[in-house]
Amino acid sequence: NIFQMSSNENFSSANSSNRPTVLEHTRNIGIAAHIDAGKTTCTERVLFYSGVVHKIGEVHEGGATTDWMEQERERGITITSAAISCGWTTSEGPFASIPHRINIIDTPGHVDFTAEVERSLRVLDGAVGVFTSVEGVQPQSETVWRQMDKYNVPRLGFINKMDRMGSNFLAAVESMRDKLGANAHPLFLAIGAEENFRGLVDLVKMVAYIYDDTDQSGVRFTVEDIPSDLADQASEYREALLEAVSDFDDDIANKYLEGEPISEEEFKLGIRKATLSLKFIGVIPGSAFKNKGVQMLMDAVVDYLPSPLDLPPMKGEDSDEQSVEVSPDDSAKVAGLAFKLMSDPYVGKLVFYRIYQGTLKKGSSLYNPRTRKSERVSRLMVMKANDREDIDVAYSGDICALIGVKDVVTGDTLADKDLDLRLEPPSFPEPVISMSIEPATKADQERMGIGLQRLAEEDPTFGLSTNEETGQTIISGMGELHLEIIRDRLFREFKVDANAGKPQIAYRETMLKPSEGNGKFIRQSGGRGQYGHAMIKMEPLEKGKGVELENKIVGGSIPKEFIKPTFDGIKEAALSGVVAGYPVIDFKITLYDGSFHDVDSSEMAFKMAGIFAFKDAMKNATPILLEPIMKVEVSTPEEYQGELMGDLNRRRGQIQGIDSRGNACIIQAFVPLENMFGYSTDMRSLSSGRADYSMTPSHFEQVPQSLVQTIVETSSREPART
Ligand code: GDP
């Protein structure tokens, strides 16, 4: 179990005395959902209710509540912000009456923008998965859910749209169990469904909350006895919940077995423990649109999702690529991650920043190990529901926006200059497609360069490079749509009309076998010579693991200052593989030996030694070519199913499954991207225009040997990403 419930001890020592909200009462969360499941509406409601806390008096005094729609509309604008902050105080349970700060980090639902999802997952501590009570788990929510598994994010489920025709809370919970393999348990039951959805049964307290029909804003509800027709079901599900929580909490397990009473507070702390274990998901029914269930969800966020203190330390490395850990502590030197850049018409470039340790003061400088430059933070801000607020100080665990830091890209570490630290950036998927791009008029060349550069800074899955043979500018990304949007933004934001070439596949290379490499760069003919020598082990890593570099030099066979140049050489060599010159991915290099010369050794010589060692190792490692495989989902009336499946087979597709949804038939398949060009036209003509499809990059796979030669000969290589 990697999560620990924070003890009071580390809690007090990590906090500086003047912070507005102590770490233990901060929640950095994301809301993840399939498009249209209601993420935006939920977020708006959360902001509304958190703002309304201060206004409840007015409501009781008979103040108008009808104008809240208006205010909400204004708030709607700021929801597009990368992170917004609001307050919430629960009235009961372990954190009763303690003000909490909830930071909501934007998590896009659209899979085309996986990079956005990845980078937000890196900086959030917990999440709410929003599903609909009619459709249950849908494909995109599944994708995001799996990414959250990868980043070990504790979660709650919110089953939205209980007011809709055909809604069924328990069936939706079941679909979380089936499709996501989640150990999902209702924390509440729904009272009524569709237009009769009236409230929720609290399975911890065993009471019912019935919303007041006359209050359209859902602020007022009454606490009542559980309706008699739900009493048995409520007992049954409470029992199931207790049993599930017993697996994570021995005290509760014992009391449960002995039939002893369990207090509300104990029960809630048990649910918290279970949630933090990542092996339990509490689920809440509601209707964001009809303003029901949102307050219960917010209570659950406070009660069950982690604070920054509950998290395992954040990993990073120093300049020798040795691993370093950071934990929230206000008195430590400041370190954090820039996770999103946005341009703002009023203040210019906003850098959204998560502080992992230390305290950041307005006016201080942050060092960027990538650029080796320090920049001054001229202003610090937090985004509030309907406003933004200038602040003077931000503390560890906080999410804030920096102004004044210019030379920065998504995923950069910004830290105190004395800290030798680079935090682990989010891992971004490799681009699958590339194309050449040129401005319609020569005069636009420079502006296009600036525009593309700016867009590449914001979007880490968008790559930019130059083909050295032809001098053309090459852009690469996650699909045709992605690159289309880039072209469109170039036009709208930078007024550059650009023509794009034919899309090309972004192949990659890796190796099948471990091997060793010996790289020597020695020039000793008159004057000062050159001497660099590195010995490495190379091994393939699992798909999607990226590149790992480990330094195992002992006894100074390569002096400390030449380790990084050696790794730089290895990284440079890996940009262009030996099969067809594509970037090499998913491997580990261990630098274990080498030698040096007192006078002739230099950074440059060791960089060359790194390059030679890498190339040498690749030769004997059975290098292979990889191609992007797409996850394709075709939705069609049944009568075209056979034709469409035959067509997918001809495209080297592997059919994964056939499902029915309503009266449509859903075919799922993995198909090499190479064979997906022109698919929409063929699919339409095979189905008389009635089928539809979606496609997302899934993974890379080895190109069959019979096709490698053609690819090597015909592909105009996409040079390495910069
Ligand atoms: P997002 O794409 O996940 O951000 O979803 P939105 O919040 O934009 O909601 C998509 C649509 O569903 C909008 O038309 C909402 O008004 C509607 N919607 C959201 N929540 C509910 C709900 O609880 N009940 C009903 N009936 N509609 C809802």
Residues whose N, C-alpha, C, O or C-beta is under 5 A from the ligand:
A	BS01	GDP	A33 H34 I35 D36 A37 G38 K39 T40 T41 C42 N160 K161 M162 D163 R164 G286 S287 A288 F289 K290
